[in-house]
């Protein structure tokens, strides 16, 4: 059992590392949202899964580090960057009304983001709140559970 009272602080700096992900039926919404917030987004480092990052870059000329397409491992790449401390928060416009072949990858990504206490926006309203938060322009002491007791458990 994990002792939840033991935490570490991972400082999120004023310049954020933001993951942008959108299911196919939500890519238009993501491009529109990025366009509405282009000025704010240009102050940060952006990462995106394959098609989403390509479409945003083509439509808005925003520099985005493109990874693989979600179903081809992009979701897992974003998860890995979260584990390595490279992603500060994630905007993931997903389609809750459709099944996706990579649903297990999406669930794993959301699990990792939650485990590492990464803010997640799954719709435009939440993304607006995150991007306009007072913490966007300052450091934030993100608390992460210390997993030493889990790693040292008796098997």
JORASUL-V953148 format. One record per run of one state. SS is the DSSP state (~ for helix, > for strand, _ for the rest). FROM is the first residue (numbers start at 0). TO is the last residue. If there is no record, write none. Layout:
BEGIN
SS:FROM:TO ; SS:FROM:TO
END
This chain:
BEGIN
_:0:5 ; >:6:11 ; _:12:15 ; >:16:21 ; _:22:22 ; ~:23:35 ; _:36:36 ; ~:37:40 ; _:41:43 ; >:44:47 ; _:48:48 ; ~:49:59 ; _:60:62 ; >:63:65 ; _:66:68 ; ~:69:71 ; _:72:72 ; ~:73:82 ; _:83:87 ; >:88:92 ; _:93:101 ; ~:102:114 ; _:115:117 ; >:118:120 ; _:121:122 ; ~:123:130 ; _:131:132 ; ~:133:136 ; _:137:138 ; >:139:144 ; _:145:146 ; ~:147:150 ; _:151:154
END
